[in-house]
Amino acid sequence: MNDAASFASAHFMTVAEVADVMRVSKMTVYRLVHSGELPAVRFGRSYRVPEGAVEDYLRTARVEGVSETA
């Protein structure tokens, strides 16, 4: 699949939407974007985060020493 097709099917979320999903502040999302932990695209003065990137981040973000059944 070429880049144009992948962007056409991509769903982007605002920083506020990501913050709501992750239950954190918008500033926390901005920190994740600026540190490179959460990929984002800049549209003008605002950032948009691919929905898949949020899902990947949440899937891989785990706290050491906590069981998954807890």
C-alpha positions in Angstrom: 0.0 0.0 0.0 1.4 3.4 -0.9 1.6 6.4 1.5 -1.4 8.2 0.0 -3.7 5.2 0.5 -2.5 4.7 4.1 -3.2 8.3 5.0 -6.6 8.2 3.3 -7.7 5.4 5.6 -6.1 6.9 8.8 -8.2 8.2 11.6 -6.7 11.0 13.5 -7.5 12.2 17.1 -7.1 15.6 18.6 -4.9 16.0 21.7 -8.1 16.5 23.8 -9.6 13.2 22.5 -6.4 11.3 23.2 -6.3 12.8 26.7 -9.9 11.7 27.3 -9.2 8.2 26.1 -6.0 7.9 28.2 -7.6 9.8 31.2 -4.7 12.2 31.5 -4.3 15.9 30.9 -3.7 17.5 27.5 -0.3 18.5 28.8 0.7 14.9 29.4 -0.3 14.1 25.8 1.8 17.1 24.5 4.8 15.8 26.5 4.4 12.3 25.0 4.2 13.8 21.5 7.2 16.1 22.0 9.3 13.3 23.6 8.6 11.1 20.6 6.8 8.4 22.6 3.5 9.1 20.8 3.7 9.9 17.1 1.7 12.8 15.8 1.2 15.0 12.7 1.1 18.7 12.9 -1.7 20.5 11.1 -1.1 24.2 11.3 -0.8 25.0 15.0 -2.4 21.8 16.3 -1.4 18.2 16.5 -3.3 15.1 15.4 -2.4 11.6 16.7 -3.2 8.5 14.6 -5.8 6.4 16.3 -3.6 3.3 15.8 -0.7 5.0 17.6 -2.8 5.6 20.7 -3.8 1.9 20.6 -0.2 0.8 20.2 1.0 3.0 23.0 -1.6 1.8 25.4 -1.0 -1.8 24.5 2.8 -1.5 25.1 2.6 0.8 28.1 2.8 -1.5 31.1 3.9 -0.9 34.7 6.5 -3.3 35.9 5.5 -5.6 38.8 1.7 -5.3 38.2 -0.1 -8.5 37.2 -2.4 -8.3 34.2 -5.3 -9.9 36.1 -5.3 -7.2 38.8 
